[in-house]
Amino acid sequence: MSTKTFDRKYWENRWVEGQTGFHQTTVNPCLQKHFLRVGRPNSHCLVPLSGKSLDMAWLATQDQRVTGVEVSSVAVEEFFKEQKLTHDVLPLKNRLQLYSAENIAIVHGDLFDLWPSNIEPVDWIYDRAALIVFPPEIQAPYVRHLERFLPVGKQILLISFEYPRNEMSGPPFSVTQADIHRLFSPAFAVETLERVDILNREPRWKERGVTSLHEGIYLLTKRGS
């Protein structure tokens, strides 16, 4: 799939310029709350558009093998530096690089250039605000790409945002509960775990004129053919 489907330069520049308000400085509480629904001992978790998320470090403490995917070399290098991990770097196909240390790895490059054959088999996927980075016309191709990594019965834990689309233009883009069903069915069984009003704890969204903001947490299970 062409990298023209993803504005790589935009996100690289955001990291270079320090415009990373989307980076959370704590482990996501929804991940901690629902982790046992997806994580099994010694499972391999794929984290698309991982940035330097602390969620990856937390997952590694939960007996998980973690592989992030990130376009920004700044984010990748900062992650290993901040976690005080000495890493190796290996080249992969399609202009990708694999940074690895202990049970954490991050693939540096475009997610759409990564294929299941590039990494070890994936047991589950953690999407925290990755889907909502893509404009609506790219969301379906993104979901189809994720499907390639998951065998039947394996799952995605997905966290998205929902807000009135007329109040703000993305990214991040609003993804409703109906959008989740449209994008993931029928390939996945969709279970809504929570829908939480988070506007009061996200003042920067209010500053952008958003009057309603909800976090949706979904468990998506790959169906058989």
PEJO-V485804 format. One record per residue. N is the residue number from 1. RES is the residue in one small letter. PHI is phi in radians with two decimals (NA if undefined). BURIAL is # if it has 16 or more other C-alpha atoms within 10 Angstrom, else .. D_LAST is the distance of its C-alpha to the last C-alpha in whole Angstrom. Layout:
BEGIN
n=N res=RES phi=PHI burial=BURIAL d_last=D_LAST
n=N res=RES phi=PHI burial=BURIAL d_last=D_LAST
END
This chain:
BEGIN
n=1 res=m phi=NA burial=. d_last=23
n=2 res=s phi=-1.17 burial=. d_last=27
n=3 res=t phi=-1.23 burial=. d_last=29
n=4 res=k phi=-1.14 burial=. d_last=30
n=5 res=t phi=-1.33 burial=. d_last=27
n=6 res=f phi=-2.39 burial=# d_last=29
n=7 res=d phi=-1.38 burial=. d_last=33
n=8 res=r phi=-1.05 burial=# d_last=33
n=9 res=k phi=-1.09 burial=. d_last=37
n=10 res=y phi=-1.02 burial=. d_last=37
n=11 res=w phi=-1.30 burial=# d_last=36
n=12 res=e phi=-1.08 burial=# d_last=38
n=13 res=n phi=-1.15 burial=. d_last=41
n=14 res=r phi=-1.01 burial=. d_last=40
n=15 res=w phi=-1.24 burial=# d_last=40
n=16 res=v phi=-1.09 burial=. d_last=43
n=17 res=e phi=-1.52 burial=. d_last=45
n=18 res=g phi=1.29 burial=. d_last=44
n=19 res=q phi=-1.56 burial=. d_last=42
n=20 res=t phi=-2.20 burial=. d_last=40
n=21 res=g phi=-1.09 burial=. d_last=40
n=22 res=f phi=-1.32 burial=. d_last=36
n=23 res=h phi=-1.32 burial=. d_last=37
n=24 res=q phi=-1.53 burial=. d_last=37
n=25 res=t phi=-1.61 burial=. d_last=40
n=26 res=t phi=-2.34 burial=. d_last=39
n=27 res=v phi=-1.21 burial=. d_last=35
n=28 res=n phi=-1.12 burial=. d_last=33
n=29 res=p phi=-1.12 burial=. d_last=34
n=30 res=c phi=-1.20 burial=# d_last=30
n=31 res=l phi=-1.09 burial=# d_last=29
n=32 res=q phi=-1.09 burial=. d_last=31
n=33 res=k phi=-1.22 burial=. d_last=31
n=34 res=h phi=-1.91 burial=# d_last=27
n=35 res=f phi=-0.95 burial=. d_last=27
n=36 res=l phi=-1.17 burial=. d_last=26
n=37 res=r phi=-1.28 burial=. d_last=23
n=38 res=v phi=-2.20 burial=# d_last=21
n=39 res=g phi=-1.43 burial=# d_last=24
n=40 res=r phi=-1.98 burial=. d_last=24
n=41 res=p phi=-0.95 burial=. d_last=27
n=42 res=n phi=1.09 burial=. d_last=27
n=43 res=s phi=-1.37 burial=# d_last=24
n=44 res=h phi=-1.86 burial=# d_last=23
n=45 res=c phi=-1.89 burial=# d_last=23
n=46 res=l phi=-1.72 burial=# d_last=23
n=47 res=v phi=-2.11 burial=# d_last=25
n=48 res=p phi=-1.23 burial=# d_last=25
n=49 res=l phi=0.88 burial=# d_last=28
n=50 res=s phi=-1.33 burial=# d_last=30
n=51 res=g phi=0.99 burial=# d_last=33
n=52 res=k phi=-2.02 burial=# d_last=35
n=53 res=s phi=-0.94 burial=# d_last=34
n=54 res=l phi=-1.18 burial=# d_last=35
n=55 res=d phi=-1.06 burial=# d_last=32
n=56 res=m phi=-1.14 burial=# d_last=31
n=57 res=a phi=-1.10 burial=# d_last=35
n=58 res=w phi=-1.13 burial=# d_last=34
n=59 res=l phi=-1.04 burial=# d_last=31
n=60 res=a phi=-1.11 burial=# d_last=32
n=61 res=t phi=-1.35 burial=. d_last=35
n=62 res=q phi=-1.76 burial=# d_last=32
n=63 res=d phi=1.10 burial=. d_last=31
n=64 res=q phi=-1.98 burial=# d_last=28
n=65 res=r phi=-1.68 burial=# d_last=28
n=66 res=v phi=-2.09 burial=# d_last=28
n=67 res=t phi=-2.22 burial=# d_last=27
n=68 res=g phi=-1.57 burial=# d_last=28
n=69 res=v phi=-2.33 burial=# d_last=28
n=70 res=e phi=-2.61 burial=# d_last=31
n=71 res=v phi=-1.38 burial=# d_last=32
n=72 res=s phi=-1.62 burial=# d_last=36
n=73 res=s phi=-1.17 burial=# d_last=38
n=74 res=v phi=-1.05 burial=# d_last=40
n=75 res=a phi=-1.10 burial=# d_last=38
n=76 res=v phi=-1.09 burial=# d_last=36
n=77 res=e phi=-1.18 burial=# d_last=40
n=78 res=e phi=-1.14 burial=. d_last=41
n=79 res=f phi=-1.02 burial=# d_last=38
n=80 res=f phi=-1.18 burial=# d_last=40
n=81 res=k phi=-1.14 burial=. d_last=43
n=82 res=e phi=-1.20 burial=. d_last=43
n=83 res=q phi=-1.52 burial=. d_last=41
n=84 res=k phi=0.99 burial=. d_last=44
n=85 res=l phi=-1.98 burial=. d_last=41
n=86 res=t phi=-1.43 burial=. d_last=42
n=87 res=h phi=-2.03 burial=# d_last=40
n=88 res=d phi=-1.77 burial=. d_last=39
n=89 res=v phi=-2.25 burial=. d_last=37
n=90 res=l phi=-2.17 burial=. d_last=35
n=91 res=p phi=-1.35 burial=. d_last=34
n=92 res=l phi=-2.07 burial=. d_last=31
n=93 res=k phi=-1.18 burial=. d_last=29
n=94 res=n phi=1.08 burial=. d_last=29
n=95 res=r phi=1.15 burial=. d_last=33
n=96 res=l phi=-1.67 burial=# d_last=31
n=97 res=q phi=-2.25 burial=# d_last=33
n=98 res=l phi=-1.89 burial=# d_last=32
n=99 res=y phi=-1.61 burial=# d_last=35
n=100 res=s phi=-2.54 burial=# d_last=34
n=101 res=a phi=-2.73 burial=. d_last=37
n=102 res=e phi=0.98 burial=. d_last=36
n=103 res=n phi=-1.80 burial=# d_last=32
n=104 res=i phi=-2.16 burial=# d_last=32
n=105 res=a phi=-2.36 burial=# d_last=31
n=106 res=i phi=-2.30 burial=# d_last=31
n=107 res=v phi=-1.50 burial=# d_last=30
n=108 res=h phi=-1.57 burial=# d_last=32
n=109 res=g phi=2.63 burial=# d_last=31
n=110 res=d phi=-1.40 burial=# d_last=28
n=111 res=l phi=-0.93 burial=# d_last=25
n=112 res=f phi=-1.26 burial=# d_last=23
n=113 res=d phi=-1.60 burial=. d_last=25
n=114 res=l phi=-1.58 burial=# d_last=24
n=115 res=w phi=-2.20 burial=. d_last=21
n=116 res=p phi=-0.92 burial=. d_last=19
n=117 res=s phi=-1.22 burial=. d_last=21
n=118 res=n phi=-1.34 burial=. d_last=24
n=119 res=i phi=-2.34 burial=. d_last=24
n=120 res=e phi=-1.19 burial=. d_last=23
n=121 res=p phi=-0.95 burial=. d_last=19
n=122 res=v phi=-1.68 burial=# d_last=19
n=123 res=d phi=-1.63 burial=# d_last=18
n=124 res=w phi=-2.81 burial=# d_last=19
n=125 res=i phi=-2.14 burial=# d_last=20
n=126 res=y phi=-1.98 burial=# d_last=23
n=127 res=d phi=-1.92 burial=# d_last=23
n=128 res=r phi=-1.82 burial=# d_last=27
n=129 res=a phi=1.09 burial=# d_last=28
n=130 res=a phi=-1.57 burial=# d_last=26
n=131 res=l phi=-0.94 burial=# d_last=24
n=132 res=i phi=-1.31 burial=# d_last=27
n=133 res=v phi=-1.27 burial=# d_last=29
n=134 res=f phi=-1.47 burial=# d_last=27
n=135 res=p phi=-1.12 burial=# d_last=28
n=136 res=p phi=-0.89 burial=. d_last=26
n=137 res=e phi=-1.26 burial=. d_last=25
n=138 res=i phi=-1.79 burial=. d_last=24
n=139 res=q phi=-1.13 burial=# d_last=22
n=140 res=a phi=-1.13 burial=# d_last=19
n=141 res=p phi=-1.03 burial=# d_last=19
n=142 res=y phi=-1.09 burial=# d_last=20
n=143 res=v phi=-1.09 burial=. d_last=16
n=144 res=r phi=-1.08 burial=. d_last=14
n=145 res=h phi=-1.19 burial=# d_last=16
n=146 res=l phi=-1.04 burial=# d_last=16
n=147 res=e phi=-0.94 burial=# d_last=12
n=148 res=r phi=-1.08 burial=. d_last=13
n=149 res=f phi=-1.54 burial=# d_last=15
n=150 res=l phi=-1.98 burial=# d_last=13
n=151 res=p phi=-1.23 burial=# d_last=11
n=152 res=v phi=-1.01 burial=. d_last=8
n=153 res=g phi=1.59 burial=. d_last=11
n=154 res=k phi=-1.45 burial=# d_last=14
n=155 res=q phi=-2.29 burial=# d_last=15
n=156 res=i phi=-2.11 burial=# d_last=18
n=157 res=l phi=-1.76 burial=# d_last=21
n=158 res=l phi=-2.14 burial=# d_last=22
n=159 res=i phi=-2.12 burial=# d_last=26
n=160 res=s phi=-2.27 burial=# d_last=27
n=161 res=f phi=-1.99 burial=# d_last=30
n=162 res=e phi=-2.36 burial=# d_last=30
n=163 res=y phi=-2.60 burial=# d_last=34
n=164 res=p phi=-1.09 burial=. d_last=35
n=165 res=r phi=-1.14 burial=. d_last=34
n=166 res=n phi=-1.35 burial=. d_last=38
n=167 res=e phi=-1.69 burial=. d_last=39
n=168 res=m phi=-2.78 burial=. d_last=38
n=169 res=s phi=-1.77 burial=. d_last=36
n=170 res=g phi=-1.38 burial=. d_last=34
n=171 res=p phi=-1.43 burial=. d_last=33
n=172 res=p phi=-1.29 burial=# d_last=32
n=173 res=f phi=-1.65 burial=# d_last=30
n=174 res=s phi=-1.25 burial=# d_last=30
n=175 res=v phi=-2.21 burial=# d_last=26
n=176 res=t phi=-1.48 burial=# d_last=26
n=177 res=q phi=-1.05 burial=# d_last=24
n=178 res=a phi=-1.12 burial=. d_last=23
n=179 res=d phi=-1.08 burial=. d_last=22
n=180 res=i phi=-1.04 burial=# d_last=20
n=181 res=h phi=-1.11 burial=# d_last=18
n=182 res=r phi=-1.12 burial=. d_last=18
n=183 res=l phi=-1.32 burial=# d_last=17
n=184 res=f phi=-1.75 burial=# d_last=14
n=185 res=s phi=-1.47 burial=. d_last=12
n=186 res=p phi=-1.63 burial=. d_last=10
n=187 res=a phi=-1.17 burial=# d_last=8
n=188 res=f phi=-2.24 burial=# d_last=10
n=189 res=a phi=-1.41 burial=. d_last=12
n=190 res=v phi=-1.91 burial=# d_last=16
n=191 res=e phi=-2.16 burial=. d_last=19
n=192 res=t phi=-1.48 burial=. d_last=22
n=193 res=l phi=-1.50 burial=. d_last=25
n=194 res=e phi=-2.75 burial=. d_last=28
n=195 res=r phi=-2.44 burial=# d_last=29
n=196 res=v phi=-2.04 burial=. d_last=33
n=197 res=d phi=-1.34 burial=. d_last=36
n=198 res=i phi=-2.10 burial=. d_last=37
n=199 res=l phi=-1.03 burial=# d_last=39
n=200 res=n phi=-1.20 burial=. d_last=43
n=201 res=r phi=-1.74 burial=. d_last=42
n=202 res=e phi=-2.23 burial=. d_last=41
n=203 res=p phi=-1.07 burial=. d_last=44
n=204 res=r phi=-1.16 burial=. d_last=43
n=205 res=w phi=-1.26 burial=# d_last=41
n=206 res=k phi=-1.05 burial=. d_last=44
n=207 res=e phi=-1.09 burial=. d_last=46
n=208 res=r phi=-1.57 burial=. d_last=43
n=209 res=g phi=1.62 burial=. d_last=44
n=210 res=v phi=-1.42 burial=# d_last=41
n=211 res=t phi=-1.79 burial=. d_last=41
n=212 res=s phi=-2.59 burial=. d_last=38
n=213 res=l phi=-2.52 burial=# d_last=36
n=214 res=h phi=-2.17 burial=# d_last=33
n=215 res=e phi=-1.78 burial=# d_last=31
n=216 res=g phi=-1.85 burial=# d_last=27
n=217 res=i phi=-2.05 burial=# d_last=25
n=218 res=y phi=-2.22 burial=# d_last=21
n=219 res=l phi=-1.96 burial=# d_last=19
n=220 res=l phi=-2.05 burial=# d_last=15
n=221 res=t phi=-1.99 burial=# d_last=13
n=222 res=k phi=-1.15 burial=# d_last=9
n=223 res=r phi=-1.49 burial=. d_last=7
n=224 res=g phi=-1.40 burial=. d_last=4
n=225 res=s phi=-1.36 burial=. d_last=0
END
